[in-house]
């Protein structure tokens, strides 16, 4: 007794394999694209990629550091790309294991200048450093 085994047309299997590989690559790249921004670079404490803007002011970097009193200080580098002095409120939010800490200083940057703005927080740097989840976000408004 002969059994009928259906087969796909010639070449169909190869096209299917190539399509699935391309789809897998797109899905992988898409899912990983936001990870660096969300997680930040914890060990090296480099810019987390947040480039908030307000008028001609734009953030260029965010760095947490230990202040002189042992408290957390977030240093935000802001550039004024315009031709006049500009001011804005700089809202800095630090979340540590579910607790939200916010500070909102008003900053003023001369035309064409870049300034590092230090924003101190009422929490120790060690508490921030030892937190398992510690994103920092900013909002220039």
PyMOL commands that set and color helices and strands:
alter all, ss='L'
color gray80, all
select helices_A, chain A and resi 12-33+35-39+125-130
alter helices_A, ss='H'
color red, helices_A
select strands_A, chain A and resi 53-54+57-66+71-80+86-96+99-109+114-124+136-140
alter strands_A, ss='S'
color yellow, strands_A
deselect
rebuild
show_as cartoon
